Amino acid sequence: MNTALPATKARTGVSGLDTILAGGLSTGHVFLLEGNPGAGKTTIALQFLIEGARLGERGLYITLSETESELRAGAASHGMVIDGNIEVFEVVPPESLLDAEQQQSLLYSSDLELGETTKEIFAAFERIRPSRVVLDSLSEIRLLAQSSLRYRRQILALKHYFARQGATVLLLDDLTSDTLDKTVHSVVHGVIHLDELAPSYGAERRRLRVTKYRGQAFRGGYHDFTIQTGGVVVFPRLVAAEHRSSYVRDQLASGIAGLDLLLGGGLERGSSTLILGPAGTGKSTFSFQFVMAAVARGEKVAVFIFDEELGLLFTRLKQLGMDIEALRDEGLVHIEQLDAAELSPGEFAHRVCTSVDRSGAKTVIIDSINGYQASMPDENSLILHMHELLQYLNRQGANTFLTVAQHGLVGDMKAPVDVTYLADTVILLRYFEAAGKVRRAVSVIKKRTGFHEDTIREYRIDATGLRFGDPLVGFQGVLRGVPEFIAASAPLLPTDNKDGGNS
């Protein structure tokens, strides 16, 4: 065993997990890592031992259920190297020793099997003297013990033995036998539980939860994680209250006079804006207008697209005078296309926060919440995730723009999820019919920070981008999509210019 004084915490080597555990696993204690087969226990255990080897600590992997060759093959698939500082000890079941050469004719009793197994484990430890130990898995010991009392005594014996040696131990349990038995939970110093969920469509979702950690504060709740080539990556649940920064709450203009008039001069820095409307009204175009204004101010931008293919988006916006592709190539705009079916909410929040931290982006676009909702298990979780994410971005002084596509085109419309109360500003887009043509109208229906117009303005999307008209004082019922003409004349935009793309 390493003779150097052990650190207070043994880092796990798993990205994000040490954050949840407040630094790692307390040295000299026994921990339980449990989860169904395939949840990622072996991968985490290997990362734990490899991290120790990197720090100069000896590690011992005791396997009762998997052969050494299978273990090394699994590690190699992740690019992990089990080197000389890590010893793999395979405990061979006594039944496999029953051959002619050993002249055995009867099976070992369970008492003898359990005793022999424990003896082999202790002998391997004495020979190697490791600082970190992984025992895989407890299901085999539980079956050998046959009763809850003998199983508990065996676990206590293992715990006291390893504690006297000062080793940090990770016990793996695949929950394949007697899953209601909580014997180990009461004995060990801490418990990490792994879950694997199978949605009706898309990739499996994995999450973990620390259910116990004696004498140590930790980040509670569920945390999403993925198994990637190279190992497990954990995305700690975002807690906005832990992140604060100071910035000047100045007002930011959009660069279009009509839109700035609607917004009362612009948007306050560090606020969130929801752009709401039916499909095709131009929600993405509105949000990218704020992207262009941010770049003009010399700020970085981060864009996350769920619904539209990037090539089509670049082409469409370029026709409106917004060359987002060139801005991306210059490093001014970071843009990602996301697949909601393959993405967990925790991973998405991690991507957004990492992008903002690394690039210093002060404008963030999420297009759209409809696509984001598809990655969520239920609507209540969506609201909570969005609340934390918006609070985090606001505290970084970033302006966030969210788009939501409502169901329907005219008349009564509903959004798939109501996030209007979360946003500081809500911009409502609508179709309406007048003079034999389908037109578009916009109004700011909410702004927490300062004055805004209470009018409704017509707007048009053409080759020059967004154009705004005067307030529509000659109509009523525009936002319902069924306007009634009540004036002698209407201040409508002329129709001599050809409309451009929309979204």
N, C-alpha and C positions, 0 to 999 in steps of 0.2 A: 504494500500500500504506500501511496505517496506520503513521505514523512513530513512534507511541508505543512504548515498550519493551514487548515481548510478555510476557504472563503466562507462568508456568512451565507451566501447563496450559490448554488450550483446552476449556472446558466444552462438552459435546455438546448440551445442551438436552433430552436424553432422560431422563425421570424414571427414576432407579434405575441408569442406565448409568454415570454418573460415579462412583457408589459402587463399582461393580465395577472401574472403571479407576483407582481411587484419586485421583479428582479430575478426570479427563478425559484428553484426548490431549496428549502433549508437543508444545509449539509448535515449528514449524520442521521437522517430520518428516512422512514419508509413511506412511499407514496403509492397510490393505486391509480392506474390508468385503465379505465374500463370502456368497453364498447363492443358492438356486434362485430362479427368477422367482416373484414373489409373496411372498417371505419377509419383505419390509419394508425393503429396502436404500434405495430412493428416499425413503421416508418419513423414515428416520433421517438421510439426507444432507440433506434439506430442513430438518429440525430443527436440524442442526449449523450450517447457514448462517444460519438465522433467529436462532439464539442469538448468533452472532457479530454480526449486524446490530443486535441489541438492545444489544450492548456497544459499538457504534460501529465495528465492523470491516467492511470491504468483503468481499463474497463473490462467487465465480464458480462457476457450475454449467455445466460443459462436457458436453454431451450428444451422443453419437454414435449412440444407438439409439432415442431418443425425441424427438419434436418438441417445440418450446417450448410450443405450445398444449396438447399432452397433459400436459406437466409442470405448467403453470399450472392446468389443470383438476383434476389430481390433488391439487395443493396446496390449491385452493379447496374440495375435498370435505372436507378436514380443518379448514377455517377458517383456513388459513395464508395469509399475504399475502407475496408476493415483491415487496418494495418496492425503492426506488431504491438501497439499499445492496447489493442482490444483483443480479448480472447473469447472465442465462441466455444462453449462447453455443451455438448449434446448429451442429455441424459437418456440412455437407452432403456426402454421398458424391459423389465425382467423376462417377460414372455418371449421376447425376441432372442433371449439367450438359451432358450430351450432347444438345443440341437444334440445330435448324437455325440459330438465331441465332449460336451459338458455332462453327458450321461444323466440328464434330468428326465424324469417321467411324470412329475406332478407340477401343476401351476403353483406359483408362490401365493400365499395368502395375502390379503390386502394389508394386514398388519406388517408383514415382512416387506412388501413392496414399498409402503410408505416410509418405513425405517431405512430401507436401502436407498431410496431416492433422496431423503434428507441427508443421509451420510455422504452420498456422492456430491451433493451441493456444497456441504461444508468443506469437504476435502478439496474441491476445486477452488473454493475461496481461499483456503489456507495456502494452497500452492501458488496462487496468482497474487493474492493480497491487493485487490483492486480498491479504488476509491469510489467507483460507480458500478452498480450492479443492476442488470435487468433480468427478471425472472418471468419467463413466458411458457406456460400460462398457468393461472391458478385453477383453471377448470380441471386440469389433470390431478392436482393435489386434492381438490374437493372430491373428485370421484374416488381417489384412493382412500381418503379419510372415511367415507361412507356415512358418517354422522356429523351433525353440526357441532357437537361438543369436541370431537377429535379434530375436526377441521379448525375450529377456533384455537385449540391448544397448539396445533401445528403452526398456525400463522403467528401466534404469540411467540413461539419458540424461534421462528425465523426472525421476527422483529427484534427480539432481545439479543439474539446472536449478532445480527448486523449492526445494531446500535452500539454494542460493546466494541465493535471493530471501527466505528466511526464512518461507515460507508453510507453513501446516499443510494437508496434502492428504489427502483421502479418496478412494481408488480403489475403484470398485465393480466386482465381478465376478459375473456371473449364472450362471457355471459351465455354460454351454451349449456350450462347446467345449473338448475336451481337459481334462477335470476332474482328470486325474492329474498334470498339469503343475504343479509346486510352485515354479516359477521366482520368482514374485512373493513368495512366502512368505519366501524367503531374502534378498530385497532390501529389503523394507519394514521399518519400525520396529516395527510391531505388526499383528496379524491378529485380526479379529473374525469369527467364523463364525456364520451364522444357519441354523437348522433349522426345517423345517415338517413336522409329523407328522400323519398322518391316522388317528385311532383308528377301530375298527370301528363305533363309534356316537358321535355328538356332534360338536361343533365341532372344527376343526383346532387342534392344540396347537403353539405356537411356542416355541422356546428358543434361546438364544445361548451362545456360549462364546468366551472370549478364549484363543486358542491360542498367542499370542506377544506379548510386550511387552518390548522391550529395556530393561535397566537400571531396571526398575520392577516392584515387587510389585503383584499384582492378585488379585482374588478368583477363584480357579479353579473349574472345574466348570461344569455347565450351569445356566442361569438362565432361568426361564420369562418370557415377555413376551407382550403382546397388542397388537394394532393397533386403537386406538379412534378415534372421531372426535376429532380434535385431535392425533393422532400416536401414536407407540409409547410404551408404558409397560413398563418392565422391573421384574421382581420379583427382586432379588438373593437368592441362596440364603442361607437363614437360618443363621447361625453363633452358637449360643447362648453360646459362650465369650466373645464380644465384648460381651455385655450382662450387667452385674452391678448389683445394688442391695442396700442393707441394709434389713432389716426385722426385727421381733420375731417369733420363732417361737412364738407363743402357740397355744393350742388353741381351736378353733372348734366350737361345738356346732351340732347340726342343728335344735334346737328341739323335738324329740320324744324323750321320756325313753327309750322302748324302743330306739330307734335309737342314741341316745348311749351306752346301756349296751353295746350290741353293739360300738360303736366305741371302747370304753374311755374314754368321756368326750367324744369328738369327734375332729376331724381337725386335724393340725398345719398351720399357715399355710405356704403355699408348697409344698404337696404335690399329687399327682395321684391321682385316684380313678377306678377302672374299675368300672362297674356292668354286670354280666354276667347274661344270662338269656334265655329264649325269648321270643318275641313275646307281648305282652299281660300280662307279669308286673308291669309298672309301672316300668320303668327310667326313663322320662321323668319320671314322678311323683316318684320318689326324687330325681332331680337337681334338679327344681324346688323340692323342699322345702329344699334347700340355698340356692337362689336366694332364697326367702322369708326364710330365716335371715340371709342376707347383707344384704338390704335392711333388715331389722329392726335390724341393727348399724350402719346408716347407710352401707353400702358400695355401690359401683356394680357392676353385673353385665353381662357380655356373653354372649349366647346365639347359637349358630350351629346352625340346623336344616337337615338334609338331607332328612329322610324325611316330614315331616308338614306339611300346609298350615296356615299361621298362623291363619286364621280358625277352623278346627276345633280347633287346639291351644288357642287362647284360650277357646273355648266349653267345651271339656272340662275345662280346669284351673279355670275359674270355678265349675264345678259342684262342685269339690273345695275351694272356698274360697280359690283362688289367682287373684287378678285381675291376671294378668301384663300384659294389655292396658293397664290403668290405670297400672301401674308404668312401662310403656314410654312412655305419653303424658306422664308426669311427668318423664321423662328419667332415671329410676333404673335402668332395664333397657334395654340396647341389644340388639335381636334382629334377626337376619337369616335369611331363608330362602334357601338356596343350591341351585343346580341343578348336580349333580355332572357332568352331561354337558357343561356349558358352562364348567367351572371347572378350571383347572390347579392342581396342589398348591402351586406357588410363589405363585400369586395368593391362594389360601386362607390360607396362612401369613401373607402380607402383610396381608390383611384382619384376621386375628386380632390380630396385633401392633399394627397401626395403631389398632384399636379400644381395645386395652388401654392404649396410650400416650396416646391423646387423652382417654379418659374416666376413666383411672385405675382401671379395673375390677379388682377383687380376687377375683372369682369368674367362671370361664369355663366354659360348657357347650358340648360338642360332641356333638350327637345326630343321627346316630350314626356310629360308625366304619365301619359297613357302607356308608353313603352316601359317606363320605370315600374309602373304598377304590375306589369306582367311578370316582373322578377320577384314580386312580393308574395308571401304566403296568404296574406289577407289584408283588407283595407286598413284595419286599425294599426297594423304594423307599419304600413306605408305612412300614415300620418305621423307616427312617432319618429320614424327614420327621417322623414323630411323635416320635421321640427328641429331635430338635432343638427342635421346637415345645414339648414338655413341659418340657425343660430351660430354655428361654427364659422360659416362664410361671412356672416355679418360682422362677427367679432374680429375677423381678419381685415375688415375694411373693404371687402369685395362686394360688388353689386351682382346679384344673382337674378337671372331671367329664366322663368319656367313657362313652358307652353302646355296648354291642355286643350285637346280637341273635344268639343261637345258633340253629343249625338244629335243628328238631324241637321237640316240646312236652314229652314225658316220656321217661324212659329215657336212653340214651346220646345226648349232644348234643355238637356241635362248633361252634366259632366259625369264621367265614370267614378270620380272621387272628388269630394269637396275639400279643396285646400285653400279656398279664398281667404279664410281667416288667418292662415299662416303668413300670407304675403303682406308686405307693407303697402304695396300698390297693386291695383287690379285694373288692367286695360281690357275692355270688352270690345270684341269685333263682331259685326253682324252684316248679313246680307239684307238688302231691302229692294223692293221693286218700285220704280218711279219712271214715268214717261216711257213706258214700254221697255225698260232696260233693267237688268239686275245690277245693283250698285252695292257698294260697301260703305259701312259707317263704323265709327270708332268713338268710344267715350271712356273717360277715366271715372270709374264708379267708386274707387276707394284710394285714398292716399293718407297714410298715417302722419307723414311728416310734411306739414305745410299745406298751402293752398293749391287747389287745382280747379280747372274749369268744370262746370257742371253741364256743359253743352254736349251736343252730338255733332260730330263733323263727318262729312263725306271724305273718303280718301280713295286714291287710285294707285295701282301698281303698274308702271309702264317702264320703258327703256331707261328712264332717268332715275328710277327707284320709286320712292313713296311721294305722292303729291296729296296735299290736304286742301280742302275747301273751307268756306266760311261755315259757321254754325248753321245747322238745319232748323231754322226757326219756322219754316213753312209746313212742317210735318209733325204729326204725333203718331206714336206707335212704331217708330223706326226700329227700336231695339227688340220688338216682338217679331219683326220681319214683315209686318202687315201694316205699313204706314197709311195714315189718312191725311190727305192734302187739305190744309186749313187756311192757306194764304193765297193772295192773288198771284204771286210769283214765287218760284223756288230758287234758292241760291245753289244750284247744282253745278258740279264741275262740267265743263264742256266735254263733249265726246269725240272731238276731232283727233285726239291722240290715240294710238293703238295701245291696248293694254298689254302688259308683259306677263311674266310668270307669276305664280302665287304658290303659297303653301300655308 
